[in-house]
Amino acid sequence: MIKMNLLQAINNALVTAMAANPKVLVLGEDVGHFGGVFRATSDLQAKFGRERCFNTPLTEQGIIGFANGLAAQGCIPVAEIQFADYIFPAFDQIINETAKFRYRSGGQFDCGNLTIRAPYGGGIAGGHYHSQSPEAFFTHIPGIKVVIPRNPYQAKGLLLSAIRDPDPVLFLEPKRIYRASVGDVPEEDYELPLGQADVVQVGTDITLVGWGAQVEVLQDAAEQALKLGISCEIIDLQSLLPWDAELVCASVNKTGRLLINHEAPVTSGFGSEIAATVQERCFLHLESPIQRVCGLDTPYPLIQEKQYMPDALKTLAAIKYSVNY
């Protein structure tokens, strides 16, 4: 084991994948000698050469279009979108090409080797063009997977699984904890299963579901709730597409209550899908209405960022409301 922050774990996963398989390539804006805007790809070009880690023009549609072609021809590209906010120019390529290539060809060819990395979320005073959480857009599309780690251990294991998965994967990285989240990470190669949630904390009174940096928010709220005699079970989804509905529903059947926390706006956020599924499967076990503690239905504000965030205090208030309903 070695201490790493989340950025270092991502870099270590890329080094591990590239060393293990010469077909793994890294491409994106400034990913070469510069190492990307957050330095996630630092030293990859020096270690593996310009042919395997190279800069692209500033065109997200072109990055994913080129990566689709590489993947369809047998390479294993890891394409970086510098900020998830800028993924929308590539939306057509991801939705209509990456996700549908296998279906369109009847299984004769696909873009399954493609992994798309993108830092997402707020908390860094980035304003409305560098703070968005667009994960829900992509969970509506069959043919891709959506994965979000919460700490360095998850980041390395999930990214290695994503790179080696037979389906294309959108790998979203919570950038506000890039350097803040530090933990023990195995130096050796390892993978964590996609589509499988992780029970972070066992509890009896209410189930708290989140992903990415918001899991830490849930842990803070649960710690405060425990002082009030409320026992919280915390689940980190890790994968949103597919998501582990069986584990979540089993937990809700046990606790009788559910709170979902995500940073994206509440309307049509992925929490809506979770709530609908749990209501359908667990209706007779629910003791109170399902709670959603989410971002606001506004563009991401710069000055009011703290007020926008679904923090531990908002979460604690919703926990108390649910338990005392």
C-alpha positions in Angstrom: 0.0 0.0 0.0 1.1 3.6 -0.7 -0.6 6.9 0.3 -2.0 8.6 -2.8 -4.5 11.4 -3.4 -7.2 10.9 -6.0 -5.2 12.5 -8.8 -2.2 10.3 -8.1 -4.4 7.2 -8.0 -5.8 8.1 -11.5 -2.3 8.7 -12.8 -1.1 5.4 -11.3 -4.1 3.5 -12.9 -3.2 5.0 -16.3 0.5 4.0 -15.9 -0.6 0.5 -14.8 -2.9 0.1 -17.8 -0.4 1.5 -20.3 2.4 -0.7 -19.0 0.2 -3.8 -19.1 -1.1 -3.3 -22.7 0.6 -1.4 -25.5 -2.8 -0.7 -27.1 -3.8 1.7 -24.3 -3.5 5.3 -25.5 -4.2 8.6 -23.8 -5.4 11.6 -25.7 -6.9 15.0 -25.0 -6.1 18.7 -24.6 -2.7 19.3 -23.0 -2.4 15.7 -21.7 1.1 15.4 -23.1 4.2 17.1 -21.6 1.8 19.5 -19.7 0.0 16.6 -17.9 -3.5 18.1 -18.3 -5.0 21.1 -16.5 -5.1 19.0 -13.2 -1.9 17.1 -14.0 -3.7 13.7 -14.0 -1.6 12.6 -17.0 1.8 13.9 -15.7 4.8 12.0 -17.1 2.8 9.6 -19.2 4.3 11.0 -22.4 7.8 10.8 -21.0 7.3 7.2 -20.0 5.4 5.9 -23.0 6.2 8.3 -25.9 4.3 10.8 -28.0 2.5 8.0 -29.9 0.7 6.8 -26.8 0.1 10.0 -24.9 -0.6 13.0 -27.2 -2.3 16.3 -27.3 -5.4 17.0 -29.4 -6.8 20.3 -30.8 -9.3 22.1 -28.6 -12.3 20.3 -30.1 -14.3 17.9 -27.9 -16.3 16.6 -30.8 -13.0 15.8 -32.5 -11.5 14.2 -29.5 -14.3 11.7 -29.1 -14.8 11.2 -32.8 -11.1 10.3 -33.2 -11.2 8.1 -30.0 -14.2 6.3 -31.5 -12.2 5.5 -34.6 -9.3 4.3 -32.6 -11.5 2.1 -30.5 -13.3 0.7 -33.5 -9.9 -0.3 -35.0 -8.7 -2.2 -31.9 -6.9 0.4 -29.9 -7.8 1.1 -26.2 -8.1 4.9 -26.0 -8.6 6.9 -22.8 -9.9 10.3 -23.9 -9.8 13.2 -21.5 -12.4 16.0 -21.6 -10.7 18.8 -19.7 -13.9 19.7 -17.8 -17.2 17.8 -17.8 -18.9 21.1 -18.6 -17.2 20.9 -22.1 -18.4 17.5 -22.9 -21.6 18.8 -24.6 -19.9 19.6 -28.0 -19.1 15.8 -28.0 -22.6 14.8 -27.0 -23.6 13.7 -30.5 -20.4 11.5 -30.9 -21.0 9.9 -27.5 -24.7 9.3 -27.8 -25.1 8.5 -31.5 -21.7 6.8 -32.2 -19.9 5.6 -29.1 -23.0 4.2 -27.4 -24.7 2.8 -30.6 -21.8 1.5 -32.7 -22.2 -2.1 -31.5 -26.0 -2.1 -32.0 -25.7 -0.4 -35.4 -23.4 -3.1 -36.7 -25.2 -6.1 -35.3 -22.2 -6.8 -33.1 -19.7 -6.8 -35.9 -17.7 -3.8 -34.5 -18.0 -1.5 -31.6 -16.3 1.3 -29.5 -16.2 -0.9 -26.4 -12.6 -0.2 -25.7 -13.2 3.6 -25.2 -12.9 5.2 -21.8 -13.8 8.9 -21.5 -12.4 10.7 -18.4 -13.8 14.0 -17.2 -13.5 16.0 -14.0 -16.9 17.1 -12.8 -18.7 19.0 -10.0 -18.3 22.2 -8.0 -16.6 23.3 -4.9 -13.6 24.9 -6.5 -15.1 28.4 -7.2 -15.2 27.6 -10.9 -18.5 29.3 -11.7 -21.2 28.0 -14.1 -18.8 26.8 -16.8 -16.5 24.7 -14.6 -18.7 23.2 -12.0 -21.5 21.3 -13.6 -22.6 17.7 -12.8 -23.9 16.2 -16.1 -24.0 12.6 -15.2 -27.8 12.2 -15.5 -27.7 13.1 -19.2 -25.6 10.0 -20.0 -27.5 7.6 -17.7 -30.4 7.9 -20.2 -28.4 6.3 -23.0 -28.2 2.5 -23.5 -24.7 1.3 -24.7 -22.4 3.2 -22.3 -21.5 2.9 -18.6 -21.2 5.8 -16.1 -18.7 5.4 -13.3 -17.8 7.8 -10.5 -15.2 7.1 -7.7 -15.3 8.6 -4.2 -11.6 8.1 -3.1 -8.2 7.1 -4.4 -8.7 3.3 -3.8 -11.9 3.3 -5.8 -10.4 5.6 -8.4 -7.6 3.3 -9.4 -9.6 0.0 -9.2 -12.6 1.4 -11.1 -10.6 3.1 -13.7 -8.6 0.0 -14.5 -11.9 -1.9 -14.8 -13.4 0.8 -17.0 -10.4 0.7 -19.4 -10.7 -3.1 -19.7 -14.5 -3.3 -19.9 -16.0 -4.4 -23.2 -18.4 -1.5 -23.2 -17.5 2.2 -23.5 -17.3 4.0 -20.1 -17.8 7.6 -19.1 -15.5 8.0 -16.0 -16.4 11.1 -14.1 -13.9 12.4 -11.5 -15.0 14.6 -8.6 -12.5 17.4 -8.9 -13.0 19.1 -5.6 -11.4 16.1 -3.9 -8.7 15.6 -6.4 -6.0 16.5 -3.8 -8.2 16.5 -0.7 -9.0 12.8 -0.7 -5.9 10.8 0.4 -5.8 7.1 1.2 -4.0 3.8 1.0 -3.8 2.4 -2.6 -2.2 -0.9 -3.6 0.8 -0.5 -5.8 -0.1 -3.6 -7.8 -2.7 -4.0 -10.5 -6.3 -4.5 -9.2 -9.8 -4.0 -10.5 -13.2 -3.2 -8.8 -16.4 -4.4 -10.3 -18.5 -2.0 -12.3 -22.2 -1.9 -11.6 -21.8 -2.9 -7.9 -22.4 -0.4 -5.1 -20.4 -0.3 -1.9 -21.9 -0.2 1.6 -19.7 2.5 3.2 -21.4 2.3 6.6 -24.0 -0.1 8.1 -27.1 1.4 9.8 -30.6 0.6 10.8 -32.8 3.8 10.7 -32.3 5.3 7.2 -30.5 4.6 4.0 -28.3 7.4 2.5 -27.3 7.0 -1.2 -24.8 9.1 -3.0 -21.6 9.0 -5.2 -18.4 10.8 -5.7 -17.5 13.6 -3.4 -21.0 13.7 -1.9 -20.3 10.4 0.0 -18.1 12.4 2.3 -21.0 14.8 2.9 -23.2 11.8 3.8 -20.6 10.6 6.2 -20.5 14.0 7.9 -24.3 14.1 8.2 -24.5 10.5 9.5 -21.9 11.3 12.2 -24.0 14.2 13.4 -27.2 12.1 13.2 -25.7 9.4 15.3 -25.3 12.0 18.1 -29.1 12.3 18.0 -29.5 8.5 18.1 -30.2 8.0 14.4 -28.3 5.2 12.7 -27.6 5.7 9.0 -26.6 3.2 6.4 -24.5 4.8 3.7 -24.3 3.4 0.1 -21.9 4.7 -2.6 -23.3 3.7 -5.9 -19.9 3.9 -7.7 -21.6 3.1 -11.0 -24.7 5.0 -12.1 -25.2 3.0 -15.3 -25.8 0.2 -14.5 -26.7 1.0 -10.9 -27.0 -1.5 -8.1 -30.8 -1.4 -7.5 -30.8 -4.7 -5.7 -28.4 -3.5 -3.0 -30.2 -0.2 -2.5 -33.6 -1.8 -2.3 -32.4 -4.4 0.2 -31.1 -1.6 2.4 -34.3 0.4 2.1 -36.4 -2.7 3.0 -34.3 -3.0 6.1 -34.3 0.7 7.2 -37.7 1.8 5.8 -36.3 5.2 4.8 -34.2 6.6 1.9 -32.3 9.8 1.3 -30.5 10.5 -2.0 -27.9 13.2 -2.2 -26.3 14.5 -5.4 -24.8 17.8 -6.5 -26.6 18.1 -9.8 -29.9 20.0 -9.9 -32.8 18.2 -8.3 -35.1 18.1 -11.4 -34.4 15.1 -13.6 -31.3 14.3 -11.6 -30.3 10.7 -11.2 -31.9 10.7 -7.8 -35.3 10.7 -9.6 -34.5 7.3 -11.1 -33.4 5.9 -7.8 -36.5 7.2 -6.0 -38.9 5.9 -8.7 -37.3 2.4 -8.6 -37.3 2.2 -4.8 -40.9 3.4 -4.6 -41.9 0.7 -7.1 -40.0 -2.1 -5.3 -40.1 -1.1 -1.7 -43.4 0.8 -1.3 -44.8 -1.4 1.5 -41.6 -1.0 3.5 -41.3 2.8 3.4 -42.0 4.6 6.6 -41.7 8.1 5.2 -41.4 9.9 1.8 -38.1 9.5 0.0 -35.9 12.6 0.5 -33.7 14.2 -2.2 -31.0 16.6 -1.1 -29.6 18.0 -4.3 -28.3 21.1 -6.1 -30.7 23.8 -7.1 -32.6 24.3 -10.4 -30.3 27.2 -11.3 -27.1 27.6 -13.3 -24.2 26.9 -11.0 -23.6 30.1 -9.1 -20.2 31.5 -8.4 -20.9 33.9 -5.4 -23.6 31.6 -3.9 -21.7 28.4 -4.4 -21.9 27.5 -0.6 -25.7 28.0 -0.6 -26.1 25.9 -3.7 -24.2 22.8 -2.4 -26.2 20.0 -0.9 -24.1 20.0 2.3 -24.1 18.0 5.5 -26.5 20.5 7.3 -29.1 20.2 4.6 -28.7 16.5 4.6 -29.0 16.3 8.4 -32.2 18.3 8.3 -33.7 15.9 5.7 -32.6 12.9 7.8 -34.4 14.3 10.9 -37.5 15.1 8.8 -37.6 11.5 7.5 -37.0 9.8 10.8 -39.6 12.0 12.6 -42.2 11.9 9.8 
